[in-house]
């Protein structure tokens, strides 16, 4: 057997560079590159290996470990999980900084390869700088924090372990059902140790999207259930995009007259003006989709976990006789909500259902009802997103909806909007009009503040020809903004709109909705010096990071600034003050536990309402 002598780190990098993926018939590298922030624990081993292979596996420097992992995750999501990136860090805070990102990828079923450095396997310099010591177990390091938030975890304590571990890692990253973050903890001494690896280990391998069909019995049951339906509703989830089943979904809905609602991850599967589109569903949903969900007798959920925001904590399906069919490639998700499982690739499953339902059709009156409801919602949209409101906000400042209206009016169909946490995702889910697939990029499975700018960088890296617009609140911007400097350094232009409502407006609204007093959310309700919290110059800060930036005071000024941003060659930030109190209508109840005991009358009333609302849940 022919062998080649390499360090463990060199073998790892060479193996990654030999992995390819097939996208639309084109062979492309599976890994677009490696984000790296070097420190003791990865600079010598991984650093040297990445330098040797920098032409085939590019290395990119970031400014924050969590941020670079967010960018890598966003890159993979934008590529519908068919291409991805790796991230390497030092052994201490550099590693633990990525734990949040790992959890985000885990929740959202997105692939990212995390390569944190680790303590010495030989334990000679024990305890090494930054080592977290477990007094009862010397095998535990800070990297064990990754175990519950990784789909696959291994600590490579001998160089030859790569031969068995790396194929499993790649299989996990490329598997539609088990997709998620992989962590390979790399002890710094083992990174530098050499081994005679089989040359065959580094042979090129092309990965492709597997499309498992549905079981015949499950398929027959799903077809029978749908044929009995008079008011079926489709819920399109992220799996529609990952399976590249957008065309199949559109054809299926059109053929059988079925209205289509969308989750955050599924948004854009149908264009906002498609005849079968009824909008966002659930807690952040439109009145149109939620109205139909209350009446639906069969719900066909495609590629979605049906988490609590989608189902309004299991209350949005109002028909007591409703039947749920879960078309999902993941068995773990397909059985949720006591559903009839239809375990299959979304594209293949829709094709099989369409064949079995040939000749059947839903009464046109049901689709007409959905079309009437979404038409009414569209009229409401025009009102709340207008540059001038009929009734001003409490503060007289623009609302989030008005800002989104301005962004949309000055945009193009090919734009990609990016957001993650706070009140904006709710407004976007209800109000953003998506024209093209993958034009809407929301991280809402983990609702992670700070994802926005870093995620926007990853989106732009994946789709450099499209304009990427990040909308972010002041709270999220302050949590993580460093990858704005990375976007400038790498030449990936972002348009960033910062909405400053002086605090955490979304949680302040939720706090008061549960009867509590406004407390510790808006800056005016926080402990501060006598002069109050400082007014942050976000535009000045963005300029300090290398971006072009300006502050505006009105919606008309915002629209003009967005025009200048589109014409700019580099990252451009526009900031404005917004109202923290107003939010658009629509939506549905969400289960947020209210204290049983409180001296506040408002909390007591809120608890009574909470108990009444919980009676609508099935158990």
C-alpha positions as CSV (number, residue, x, y, z in Angstrom):
1,X,0.0,0.0,0.0
2,X,1.4,3.4,-1.0
3,X,1.6,5.9,1.9
4,X,2.4,9.5,2.4
5,X,3.9,10.9,5.6
6,X,1.9,14.0,6.9
7,X,1.2,15.6,10.2
8,X,-2.3,15.1,11.5
9,X,-3.2,18.7,10.6
10,X,-1.8,18.3,7.1
11,X,-3.8,15.1,6.6
12,X,-7.0,16.8,7.7
13,X,-6.6,19.8,5.4
14,X,-5.6,17.6,2.5
15,X,-8.7,15.4,3.0
16,X,-11.0,18.4,3.2
17,X,-9.5,19.8,-0.1
18,X,-10.3,16.4,-1.8
19,X,-14.0,16.6,-1.1
20,X,-16.3,17.8,-3.8
21,X,-20.0,18.3,-4.3
22,X,-22.3,18.2,-7.4
23,X,-24.5,21.2,-7.8
24,X,-26.7,21.4,-10.9
25,X,-24.4,19.0,-12.7
26,X,-21.2,21.0,-11.8
27,X,-18.4,19.6,-9.6
28,X,-17.4,22.2,-7.0
29,X,-15.3,22.0,-3.8
30,X,-17.4,20.9,-0.9
31,X,-15.5,23.3,1.4
32,X,-15.2,26.8,0.1
33,X,-12.5,27.6,2.6
34,X,-11.6,27.8,6.3
35,X,-12.2,30.7,8.6
36,X,-9.3,30.8,11.1
37,X,-8.4,32.9,14.1
38,X,-5.0,31.5,15.3
39,X,-3.8,31.1,18.8
40,X,-1.7,28.7,20.8
41,X,-3.3,25.4,20.1
42,X,-3.8,25.8,16.4
43,X,-1.3,28.3,15.0
44,X,1.6,25.8,14.7
45,X,-0.2,22.7,13.6
46,X,-3.3,23.8,11.7
47,X,-1.7,27.1,10.7
48,X,1.2,25.4,9.0
49,X,-1.1,22.9,7.3
50,X,-3.5,25.6,6.0
51,X,-0.5,27.6,4.7
52,X,0.7,24.6,2.7
53,X,-2.7,24.1,1.1
54,X,-3.8,27.7,0.9
55,X,-4.2,27.6,-2.9
56,X,-6.7,24.7,-2.8
57,X,-8.4,25.5,0.5
58,X,-8.4,29.2,1.1
59,X,-7.9,30.5,4.6
60,X,-9.8,33.6,5.7
61,X,-9.2,35.6,8.8
62,X,-12.1,36.9,10.9
63,X,-12.4,39.2,13.9
64,X,-14.6,37.0,16.2
65,X,-14.8,33.3,16.5
66,X,-18.6,33.2,17.0
67,X,-19.0,35.7,14.1
68,X,-16.9,33.6,11.7
69,X,-18.8,30.5,12.5
70,X,-22.1,32.4,11.9
71,X,-20.7,33.5,8.5
72,X,-19.8,29.9,7.7
73,X,-23.3,28.7,8.7
74,X,-25.0,31.4,6.6
75,X,-22.8,30.4,3.7
76,X,-24.0,26.8,3.9
77,X,-27.6,27.8,4.3
78,X,-27.4,30.1,1.2
79,X,-26.1,27.1,-0.7
80,X,-29.0,25.0,0.4
81,X,-26.5,22.9,2.5
82,X,-24.6,21.7,-0.6
83,X,-21.5,23.7,0.1
84,X,-20.0,24.7,3.4
85,X,-17.0,26.0,5.4
86,X,-14.8,25.0,8.3
87,X,-13.6,27.1,11.3
88,X,-10.5,26.7,13.4
89,X,-9.6,28.3,16.7
90,X,-7.3,28.2,19.7
91,X,-8.0,26.0,22.7
92,X,-9.6,28.4,25.2
93,X,-12.0,31.3,24.7
94,X,-11.5,31.0,20.9
95,X,-13.1,27.5,21.1
96,X,-15.9,28.3,23.5
97,X,-16.8,31.4,21.5
98,X,-18.0,29.0,18.8
99,X,-20.3,27.0,21.1
100,X,-23.2,29.5,20.5
101,X,-22.8,29.1,16.8
102,X,-22.7,25.4,17.1
103,X,-26.0,25.5,18.9
104,X,-27.4,27.7,16.2
105,X,-26.3,25.3,13.4
106,X,-27.7,22.3,15.4
107,X,-31.1,23.9,15.9
108,X,-31.3,25.0,12.2
109,X,-30.0,21.7,10.8
110,X,-27.1,23.4,9.0
111,X,-23.6,22.1,8.3
112,X,-20.4,23.6,9.6
113,X,-17.1,21.9,10.5
114,X,-15.6,23.2,13.7
115,X,-12.0,22.5,14.4
116,X,-11.1,23.9,17.8
117,X,-7.6,23.4,19.2
118,X,-7.4,21.3,22.4
119,X,-5.1,20.6,25.3
120,X,-2.1,18.4,25.0
121,X,-3.0,14.8,24.6
122,X,0.3,13.8,26.3
123,X,-0.5,16.0,29.3
124,X,3.1,17.0,29.9
125,X,2.5,20.8,30.2
126,X,-0.7,20.2,32.2
127,X,-2.3,22.6,32.9
128,X,-1.6,24.5,29.7
129,X,-2.6,28.1,29.3
130,X,-6.4,28.5,28.9
131,X,-7.0,24.9,30.1
132,X,-10.3,24.2,31.8
133,X,-9.5,21.6,34.4
134,X,-12.1,19.0,35.6
135,X,-10.8,17.8,39.0
136,X,-12.4,14.4,38.6
137,X,-11.7,13.7,34.9
138,X,-8.5,14.8,33.1
139,X,-9.9,13.8,29.7
140,X,-12.5,16.7,29.8
141,X,-11.6,20.1,28.3
142,X,-13.5,23.2,27.4
143,X,-14.3,21.5,24.0
144,X,-16.6,19.0,25.7
145,X,-19.1,21.9,25.7
146,X,-19.5,21.2,22.0
147,X,-20.9,17.7,22.7
148,X,-24.6,18.5,23.2
149,X,-24.6,21.0,20.3
150,X,-22.8,18.9,17.7
151,X,-24.3,16.2,15.5
152,X,-20.9,14.4,15.6
153,X,-18.1,15.0,18.1
154,X,-14.7,13.5,18.3
155,X,-11.4,14.3,20.0
156,X,-8.5,13.2,17.7
157,X,-6.0,11.9,20.2
158,X,-3.9,10.0,17.7
159,X,-3.1,11.0,14.1
160,X,-4.4,7.8,12.6
161,X,-7.8,8.3,14.1
162,X,-8.6,10.7,11.2
163,X,-8.8,7.7,8.9
164,X,-12.0,6.6,10.6
165,X,-13.3,9.9,12.0
166,X,-13.2,12.2,8.9
167,X,-15.4,10.1,6.7
168,X,-18.1,10.0,9.4
169,X,-17.8,13.7,9.9
170,X,-18.3,14.4,6.2
171,X,-21.2,11.9,6.0
172,X,-22.9,13.8,8.8
173,X,-22.3,17.2,7.2
174,X,-23.8,16.0,3.9
175,X,-26.6,13.9,5.2
176,X,-30.0,15.5,4.7
177,X,-31.5,13.8,7.7
178,X,-28.6,14.1,10.2
179,X,-27.2,17.4,8.9
180,X,-25.7,19.7,11.4
181,X,-22.5,20.9,13.1
182,X,-19.5,18.6,13.4
183,X,-16.8,19.2,16.0
184,X,-13.4,17.6,15.8
185,X,-11.3,18.7,18.8
186,X,-7.7,18.8,17.9
187,X,-5.1,18.5,20.7
188,X,-2.2,20.8,19.7
189,X,0.5,18.2,20.1
190,X,-1.4,15.6,18.0
191,X,-1.8,18.2,15.2
192,X,1.9,18.3,14.8
193,X,2.5,14.5,15.0
194,X,3.2,12.7,11.7
195,X,1.8,9.4,10.4
196,X,2.1,7.3,7.2
197,X,-1.4,7.8,5.8
198,X,-2.6,5.6,2.9
199,X,-2.6,7.7,-0.3
200,X,-6.0,6.3,-1.2
201,X,-7.4,8.2,1.8
202,X,-6.9,11.4,-0.1
203,X,-8.6,10.4,-3.3
204,X,-11.2,12.9,-4.6
205,X,-14.8,12.1,-3.6
206,X,-17.9,13.8,-5.0
207,X,-20.9,14.1,-2.7
208,X,-24.4,14.5,-3.9
209,X,-27.9,15.1,-2.6
210,X,-29.6,11.7,-1.9
211,X,-33.4,11.6,-2.5
212,X,-35.0,8.8,-0.5
213,X,-38.5,8.0,-1.7
214,X,-41.5,7.5,0.6
215,X,-42.5,4.1,2.0
216,X,-45.4,2.7,-0.1
217,X,-47.7,2.3,3.0
218,X,-47.0,5.8,4.3
219,X,-47.5,7.2,0.8
220,X,-50.8,5.4,0.4
221,X,-52.0,6.7,3.8
222,X,-51.0,10.3,2.9
223,X,-52.8,10.1,-0.4
224,X,-56.0,8.7,1.2
225,X,-56.0,11.4,3.8
226,X,-55.5,14.2,1.3
227,X,-58.3,12.8,-1.0
228,X,-60.7,13.2,1.9
229,X,-59.7,16.8,2.5
230,X,-62.0,19.7,1.7
231,X,-59.8,22.4,3.3
232,X,-56.2,21.3,3.1
233,X,-53.3,23.7,3.8
234,X,-49.6,23.3,2.9
235,X,-47.0,24.6,5.3
236,X,-43.7,25.1,3.4
237,X,-40.6,24.8,5.6
238,X,-36.9,25.1,5.0
239,X,-36.7,21.6,3.7
240,X,-38.4,22.8,0.5
241,X,-35.3,24.9,-0.3
242,X,-32.8,22.4,0.9
243,X,-34.4,19.7,-1.3
244,X,-34.6,22.2,-4.2
245,X,-38.3,21.4,-4.4
246,X,-39.6,24.9,-5.1
247,X,-40.8,24.1,-8.6
248,X,-42.4,20.8,-7.4
249,X,-44.2,22.7,-4.6
250,X,-45.5,25.3,-7.0
251,X,-46.8,22.7,-9.5
252,X,-48.3,20.6,-6.7
253,X,-50.2,23.6,-5.2
254,X,-51.4,24.8,-8.5
255,X,-52.5,21.3,-9.7
256,X,-54.7,20.6,-6.6
257,X,-55.8,24.2,-5.6
258,X,-54.1,24.0,-2.2
259,X,-53.2,27.3,-0.4
260,X,-49.6,27.5,0.8
261,X,-48.4,29.1,4.1
262,X,-44.7,29.6,5.0
263,X,-42.5,29.3,8.0
264,X,-39.5,31.6,8.5
265,X,-37.1,29.0,6.9
266,X,-39.6,28.2,4.1
267,X,-40.3,31.8,3.1
268,X,-39.7,32.4,-0.6
269,X,-40.7,28.9,-1.6
270,X,-43.6,30.7,-3.4
271,X,-43.4,34.3,-4.5
272,X,-45.5,36.7,-2.5
273,X,-47.9,37.3,-5.4
274,X,-48.4,33.7,-6.4
275,X,-52.1,32.8,-6.5
276,X,-51.7,30.0,-4.0
277,X,-49.7,32.0,-1.5
278,X,-51.4,32.9,1.8
279,X,-48.4,34.3,3.7
280,X,-46.6,33.6,6.9
281,X,-48.1,31.3,9.6
282,X,-48.1,31.2,13.3
283,X,-47.0,33.6,16.1
284,X,-45.5,35.9,13.5
285,X,-47.9,35.0,10.8
286,X,-50.4,37.0,8.6
287,X,-54.1,37.0,9.4
288,X,-54.7,35.2,6.1
289,X,-52.6,32.1,6.8
290,X,-53.7,31.9,10.4
291,X,-57.3,32.2,9.4
292,X,-57.0,29.2,7.0
293,X,-55.0,27.2,9.6
294,X,-57.9,27.6,12.0
295,X,-60.3,25.9,9.5
296,X,-58.0,23.4,7.8
297,X,-59.0,19.8,8.0
298,X,-55.6,18.5,6.6
299,X,-52.2,20.1,7.0
300,X,-49.4,19.0,4.8
301,X,-46.2,20.2,6.5
302,X,-43.2,20.0,4.1
303,X,-39.7,20.1,5.5
304,X,-40.5,21.8,8.8
305,X,-40.1,20.9,12.5
306,X,-43.5,22.7,13.2
307,X,-41.9,24.4,16.2
308,X,-43.9,26.5,18.6
309,X,-43.8,29.8,16.6
310,X,-45.1,28.0,13.5
311,X,-48.0,26.3,15.4
312,X,-48.6,29.1,17.8
313,X,-47.7,26.7,20.7
314,X,-50.1,24.1,19.2
315,X,-53.1,26.4,18.9
316,X,-53.1,27.6,15.3
317,X,-54.8,24.5,14.0
318,X,-58.3,25.2,15.2
319,X,-60.2,22.3,13.6
320,X,-60.5,19.6,16.3
321,X,-60.6,16.9,13.5
322,X,-57.5,18.2,11.7
323,X,-55.0,15.7,10.4
324,X,-51.3,16.6,10.0
325,X,-49.1,14.9,7.4
326,X,-45.4,15.5,7.9
327,X,-43.4,15.1,4.7
328,X,-39.8,15.2,6.0
329,X,-36.5,13.5,5.3
330,X,-35.8,13.4,9.0
331,X,-37.6,10.7,11.0
332,X,-37.1,12.7,14.2
333,X,-39.2,15.6,12.8
334,X,-41.7,13.5,10.8
335,X,-43.5,12.1,13.8
336,X,-44.0,15.4,15.7
337,X,-47.5,16.6,16.5
338,X,-48.8,13.0,16.3
339,X,-48.6,13.4,12.6
340,X,-48.9,10.8,9.8
341,X,-45.3,10.5,8.8
342,X,-44.3,10.6,5.2
343,X,-40.5,10.1,5.5
344,X,-38.9,11.1,2.2
345,X,-37.0,13.8,0.3
346,X,-39.3,16.7,-0.2
347,X,-38.9,16.9,-4.0
348,X,-39.3,13.1,-4.4
349,X,-42.2,13.0,-2.0
350,X,-44.1,15.8,-3.7
351,X,-43.6,14.0,-7.1
352,X,-45.0,10.8,-5.6
353,X,-48.0,12.5,-4.0
354,X,-48.8,14.3,-7.2
355,X,-48.8,11.1,-9.1
356,X,-51.1,9.4,-6.6
357,X,-53.5,12.4,-6.4
358,X,-53.9,12.6,-10.2
359,X,-57.5,13.6,-11.0
360,X,-58.3,14.9,-7.6
361,X,-58.7,18.6,-6.7
362,X,-59.7,20.7,-3.8
363,X,-63.0,22.8,-4.2
364,X,-62.1,26.1,-5.8
365,X,-64.0,27.9,-3.0
366,X,-61.3,27.0,-0.5
367,X,-58.5,28.6,-2.5
368,X,-60.7,31.5,-3.3
369,X,-61.1,32.1,0.4
370,X,-57.4,32.1,0.8
371,X,-57.0,34.6,-2.1
372,X,-59.5,36.9,-0.5
373,X,-57.8,36.8,2.8
374,X,-54.3,37.5,1.4
375,X,-55.8,40.3,-0.7
376,X,-57.1,41.9,2.5
377,X,-53.7,41.4,4.1
378,X,-52.0,43.1,1.2
379,X,-54.2,46.1,1.7
380,X,-53.1,46.2,5.3
381,X,-49.5,45.9,4.2
382,X,-49.7,49.0,2.1
383,X,-51.0,50.9,5.1
384,X,-48.4,49.9,7.6
385,X,-45.4,50.1,5.3
386,X,-46.2,53.5,3.9
387,X,-43.8,56.3,4.3
388,X,-46.5,58.3,6.1
389,X,-48.8,56.6,8.6
390,X,-52.5,57.5,9.2
391,X,-51.8,57.5,12.9
392,X,-48.3,58.4,14.1
393,X,-46.3,56.1,16.4
394,X,-46.2,56.9,20.1
395,X,-42.8,58.5,19.8
396,X,-43.4,60.0,16.4
397,X,-40.4,58.0,15.1
398,X,-40.7,55.5,12.1
399,X,-42.0,52.0,12.8
400,X,-40.1,48.8,11.9
401,X,-42.7,48.2,9.2
402,X,-42.2,51.6,7.6
403,X,-38.4,50.9,7.5
404,X,-39.0,47.5,5.8
405,X,-41.4,49.2,3.3
406,X,-38.6,51.7,2.4
407,X,-36.1,48.9,1.9
408,X,-38.5,47.1,-0.3
409,X,-39.5,50.1,-2.4
410,X,-35.9,51.0,-3.1
411,X,-34.8,47.4,-3.7
412,X,-34.8,44.8,-6.5
413,X,-36.3,41.4,-6.8
414,X,-32.9,39.7,-6.6
415,X,-32.1,41.3,-3.2
416,X,-31.4,39.0,-0.2
417,X,-32.7,40.3,3.2
418,X,-30.9,39.1,6.3
419,X,-32.0,39.2,9.9
420,X,-32.0,37.1,13.1
421,X,-33.5,38.3,16.4
422,X,-35.7,40.9,18.1
423,X,-38.9,42.4,16.7
424,X,-37.7,42.6,13.1
425,X,-38.1,38.8,12.3
426,X,-41.7,39.0,13.2
427,X,-42.3,42.1,11.0
428,X,-40.3,40.5,8.2
429,X,-42.1,37.2,8.4
430,X,-45.4,38.9,8.1
431,X,-44.5,41.8,5.8
432,X,-41.5,41.1,3.6
433,X,-42.5,40.4,0.0
434,X,-40.1,37.7,-1.3
435,X,-39.8,37.6,-5.0
436,X,-37.2,34.9,-5.6
437,X,-36.1,31.7,-3.8
438,X,-33.3,32.3,-1.2
439,X,-34.2,36.0,-1.2
440,X,-35.1,35.8,2.5
441,X,-32.4,34.7,5.0
442,X,-33.6,34.6,8.6
443,X,-32.0,32.7,11.5
444,X,-35.0,32.1,13.7
445,X,-34.5,28.6,14.9
446,X,-32.1,29.8,17.6
447,X,-33.1,33.5,17.4
448,X,-29.5,34.5,18.0
449,X,-28.8,38.2,18.5
450,X,-25.5,39.1,16.8
451,X,-26.0,36.7,13.8
452,X,-27.1,39.4,11.5
453,X,-24.0,41.1,10.2
454,X,-21.8,38.0,10.3
455,X,-24.6,36.0,8.6
456,X,-24.9,38.7,6.0
457,X,-21.2,38.2,5.3
458,X,-21.7,34.5,4.7
459,X,-24.7,35.1,2.5
460,X,-22.7,37.6,0.4
461,X,-19.8,35.2,0.1
462,X,-22.2,32.6,-1.3
463,X,-24.1,35.0,-3.6
464,X,-21.7,37.8,-4.4
465,X,-23.7,38.9,-7.5
466,X,-26.8,39.7,-5.4
467,X,-27.3,42.7,-3.1
468,X,-27.3,41.6,0.5
469,X,-29.3,43.9,2.9
470,X,-28.9,43.3,6.6
471,X,-31.5,44.8,8.9
472,X,-30.5,44.8,12.5
473,X,-31.5,46.4,15.8
474,X,-29.3,48.4,18.0
475,X,-29.1,45.6,20.6
476,X,-27.9,43.0,18.1
477,X,-25.5,45.4,16.5
478,X,-23.9,46.1,19.9
479,X,-23.6,42.4,20.6
480,X,-21.6,41.6,17.5
481,X,-20.5,44.0,14.7
482,X,-16.9,43.0,14.1
483,X,-17.5,41.1,10.9
484,X,-18.5,44.4,9.3
485,X,-14.8,45.0,9.3
486,X,-14.2,41.6,7.9
487,X,-16.6,42.4,5.0
488,X,-14.6,45.5,4.3
489,X,-11.3,43.6,4.5
490,X,-12.5,40.8,2.2
491,X,-14.3,43.1,-0.2
492,X,-17.8,41.6,0.3
493,X,-20.2,44.5,0.2
494,X,-23.1,44.6,2.7
495,X,-25.9,47.2,3.0
496,X,-26.6,47.4,6.7
497,X,-29.7,49.2,8.1
498,X,-29.4,49.8,11.9
499,X,-32.7,50.5,13.6
500,X,-32.0,52.2,17.0
501,X,-35.0,52.0,19.3
502,X,-32.8,52.5,22.4
503,X,-32.9,49.0,23.8
504,X,-34.6,45.7,23.4
505,X,-38.0,46.8,22.1
506,X,-39.3,43.4,21.3
507,X,-38.8,41.9,24.8
508,X,-40.1,45.1,26.3
509,X,-43.3,44.6,24.5
510,X,-43.5,40.9,25.5
511,X,-42.6,41.9,29.1
512,X,-45.6,44.3,29.3
513,X,-47.9,41.9,27.5
514,X,-47.3,39.4,30.4
515,X,-48.3,42.1,32.9
516,X,-44.9,43.1,34.0
517,X,-43.7,46.7,34.4
518,X,-41.2,47.9,31.7
519,X,-37.9,47.0,33.3
520,X,-34.3,46.5,32.2
521,X,-35.1,46.3,28.4
522,X,-35.4,49.8,27.0
523,X,-32.4,51.9,28.1
524,X,-34.8,54.4,29.8
525,X,-35.9,51.6,32.1
526,X,-32.4,50.4,33.1
527,X,-30.0,51.4,35.8
528,X,-27.8,54.2,34.4
529,X,-25.9,57.2,35.5
530,X,-27.9,60.4,36.2
531,X,-27.5,61.6,32.6
532,X,-28.8,58.3,31.2
533,X,-27.4,55.8,28.8
534,X,-25.2,57.2,26.0
535,X,-26.6,57.9,22.6
536,X,-24.6,55.6,20.4
537,X,-23.2,57.0,17.1
538,X,-23.7,53.9,15.1
539,X,-22.8,55.6,11.8
540,X,-19.6,56.8,13.4
541,X,-18.8,53.4,14.7
542,X,-19.4,51.8,11.3
543,X,-17.0,54.3,9.7
544,X,-14.4,53.4,12.3
545,X,-14.7,49.8,11.1
546,X,-14.0,50.8,7.5
547,X,-17.6,51.1,6.1
548,X,-19.2,54.1,4.6
549,X,-22.0,55.2,6.8
550,X,-24.6,57.9,7.4
551,X,-27.4,58.6,9.9
552,X,-30.9,59.6,8.6
553,X,-33.9,61.0,10.4
554,X,-36.9,60.0,8.3
555,X,-38.2,57.4,5.9
556,X,-37.7,59.7,2.9
557,X,-34.1,60.3,4.0
558,X,-33.7,56.5,4.4
559,X,-34.9,55.8,0.9
560,X,-32.4,58.4,-0.5
561,X,-29.6,56.9,1.5
562,X,-30.4,53.4,0.3
563,X,-30.0,54.6,-3.2
564,X,-26.5,55.9,-2.3
565,X,-25.8,52.5,-0.6
566,X,-26.7,50.6,-3.7
567,X,-24.4,52.7,-5.8
568,X,-21.5,52.2,-3.4
569,X,-18.8,49.7,-4.1
570,X,-18.1,48.7,-0.5
571,X,-20.1,48.0,2.7
572,X,-22.5,50.8,3.5
573,X,-24.4,51.4,6.8
574,X,-27.5,53.5,7.3
575,X,-28.8,54.2,10.8
576,X,-32.0,55.8,12.0
577,X,-34.0,56.1,15.2
578,X,-37.2,54.0,15.3
579,X,-40.2,53.6,17.6
580,X,-39.9,50.7,20.1
581,X,-43.6,50.3,20.8
582,X,-45.5,49.8,17.5
583,X,-45.7,46.4,15.8
584,X,-48.0,45.3,13.0
585,X,-51.2,43.2,13.4
586,X,-51.6,39.6,12.5
587,X,-49.8,36.9,14.5
588,X,-51.2,34.4,17.0
589,X,-50.9,33.5,20.7
590,X,-47.5,32.3,22.0
591,X,-47.0,30.2,25.2
592,X,-45.0,32.4,27.5
593,X,-45.6,31.4,31.1
594,X,-47.0,34.1,33.4
595,X,-46.3,34.0,37.2
596,X,-49.1,32.6,39.2
597,X,-48.4,35.0,42.1
598,X,-47.6,38.7,41.8
599,X,-48.6,41.8,43.7
600,X,-49.2,43.5,40.4
601,X,-52.8,43.5,39.2
602,X,-51.6,43.5,35.6
603,X,-49.7,40.2,36.1
604,X,-52.7,38.6,37.8
605,X,-55.0,39.6,34.9
606,X,-52.3,38.3,32.4
607,X,-52.1,35.0,34.3
608,X,-55.9,34.6,34.1
609,X,-55.8,35.2,30.3
610,X,-52.8,32.8,30.0
611,X,-54.7,30.0,31.7
612,X,-57.7,30.6,29.4
613,X,-55.4,30.5,26.3
614,X,-53.7,27.3,27.4
615,X,-57.1,25.5,27.3
616,X,-56.9,25.7,23.5
617,X,-53.8,23.5,23.5
618,X,-54.4,19.8,22.9
619,X,-52.7,18.8,26.2
